[in-house]
């Protein structure tokens, strides 16, 4: 059923055309309208619940795509690739492709908030996926256009592992393979690596998986996760140069 407000209806129809969704009769316009309403604009009818559904939708859509097109890959690589595909960074970039912010109803202060832009766009994108899925309770309105992005993104991720969020990918891999989380042990670096303030090791049980340094704790942990991720999930990569350990 069309929305009560013709201008909003036309906006959402334009978005469907940009997504190349031709069968508008299947779209629940009320759900799509809610999916593009930020909590700052409405305390009750906003995208939060649809975002919850959309989070599950994007994960299952990515898993199906990988299973159908990359069935030869080990499950650890499936997990790592999917963690990138469903990351806020990727989802926000997809939202920008379709200029989702133009369709988002939010308070002026929220729209001006550049620091929260990535999470805001990622949340709205997930909510849109949730609305489209619930319109038919199938992937009919989701996968025809989303798969095109998956195809490009998976190829890029596999060609260039440096695009990964290594901490998130490693964490998802350890959860899938070992049912536990990696542990990061950080200390201030010194000696030969004094330019890098922190040194981090990432451990899984009693095994050290990787080591790295950085100017911040986060950067050092990311470097350690990168070493572990590439050595475990991409063993065909050239051997990594292990950075010197800080003096005790």
Helices and strands as residue ranges (DSSP letters): H 6-18, G 24-26, H 29-35, H 48-69, H 75-85, H 88-97, G 100-102, H 108-112, H 117-136, H 143-159, G 161-163, H 166-178, E 183-188, G 191-193, E 198-204, E 207-214, H 217-233
